[in-house]
Amino acid sequence: MQERKKKKRLDINELANQVVNDATEPEPEEDELEKPKPEDEGKNPAAVALGRLGGLKGGKARAKNMTPEERSEAARKAVKARWDKKKKQDS
């Protein structure tokens, strides 16, 4: 079973600083909230929505068409990638 990491508790001074910063930061303008991200400019919103929809369905549809051996191999490969990534971060 995977161990859960505990969140680092903030020192009382760090917490006070965070509260002051949150209270004194100016709220973003409505125009700033609705600005498209630079990577989204020039993209058709309908096409983006369709791509996301396909992405959400993709994994389940792929697994449905795989044999149990293929699913097992894909899972094994994913686990290895996660462990290798974790080992790389720890180093």
C-alpha positions in Angstrom: 0.0 0.0 0.0 1.3 3.4 -0.9 2.1 5.7 2.1 0.5 9.1 2.0 2.7 12.1 2.5 1.7 14.5 5.3 1.3 18.1 4.4 4.1 20.2 5.9 2.5 22.3 8.7 3.3 26.0 8.4 5.2 27.8 11.1 2.9 30.3 12.8 5.0 33.2 11.2 4.7 31.6 7.8 1.0 31.2 8.3 0.6 34.8 9.3 2.6 36.0 6.3 0.4 33.9 4.0 -2.8 35.3 5.5 -1.5 38.9 5.1 -0.4 38.3 1.5 -3.8 36.7 0.7 -5.6 39.7 2.3 -3.6 42.4 0.6 -3.2 41.0 -2.9 -5.4 42.9 -5.4 -8.1 40.7 -6.9 -7.7 40.0 -10.6 -9.9 42.0 -13.0 -12.7 40.2 -14.7 -11.0 40.8 -18.1 -7.8 39.1 -16.8 -9.8 36.0 -15.7 -11.3 35.5 -19.2 -8.2 36.1 -21.2 -7.3 33.0 -23.3 -3.9 31.5 -22.5 -1.2 32.1 -25.2 -1.2 28.4 -26.1 -5.0 28.5 -26.7 -4.9 31.4 -29.1 -5.9 30.5 -32.6 -7.5 27.3 -31.6 -11.1 26.5 -32.4 -12.9 26.1 -29.0 -15.2 23.4 -30.4 -12.2 21.4 -31.6 -10.5 21.7 -28.2 -13.7 20.5 -26.5 -14.0 17.5 -28.9 -10.3 16.6 -28.3 -10.8 16.7 -24.6 -13.9 14.5 -24.9 -12.0 12.0 -26.9 -9.2 12.0 -24.4 -11.6 11.3 -21.6 -13.0 8.3 -23.4 -9.7 7.0 -24.8 -8.3 5.1 -21.9 -11.5 3.2 -21.2 -12.1 2.4 -24.8 -8.5 1.2 -25.3 -8.6 -1.0 -22.2 -11.9 -2.5 -23.4 -10.3 -3.6 -26.7 -7.2 -5.1 -25.1 -6.7 -8.7 -24.0 -6.1 -9.3 -20.3 -2.4 -10.0 -21.1 -2.1 -6.7 -23.0 -3.7 -4.8 -20.1 -1.4 -6.5 -17.6 1.6 -5.5 -19.8 0.4 -1.9 -20.1 -0.1 -1.7 -16.3 3.4 -3.2 -15.7 4.9 -0.6 -18.0 3.1 2.2 -16.3 4.1 1.1 -12.8 7.8 0.8 -14.0 7.6 4.3 -15.4 6.2 5.7 -12.1 8.8 3.9 -10.0 11.6 5.1 -12.3 10.3 8.7 -12.0 10.2 8.4 -8.2 13.7 7.0 -8.1 14.9 9.8 -10.3 13.3 12.5 -8.1 14.8 11.0 -4.9 18.3 11.0 -6.4 
